[in-house]
């Protein structure tokens, strides 16, 4: 029995190796593109879920206090970027989760008289200013910048920054 020389199969093995390598590289690229698209979709989904929860709470409050014009019917929390240059910007999902936790902390403010905001704002600042929120196993501190009540809407601007232990 005669064994054919290996040099005849060298070209075939090189072509098949390049073909298999192309399959592997193509699969890696396709998987990376798929995960980037899925991540964007997941971030939008989380953002919309938080918005839906906030809107449902606003609808309940507006139905309850629709005849009263001097109470806080809606609470809007807005985040500002941190002024410090060393802080990295937070991802939108983390900001939304912190804002939703703050919204649940501020829930007792709904239905309160707008004319009592001077005492209520002091209470809110004492309770929330510098409070730590834990989101995704990281700690974030909140600093209240501005509070404004107008036409039954309490608007609060906060600065969210990662908490640094000394």
PyMOL commands that set and color helices and strands:
alter all, ss='L'
color gray80, all
select helices_A, chain A and resi 6-8+10-64+92-105+107-109+114-128
alter helices_A, ss='H'
color red, helices_A
select strands_A, chain A and resi 74-80+132-135+138-150+153-162
alter strands_A, ss='S'
color yellow, strands_A
deselect
rebuild
show_as cartoon
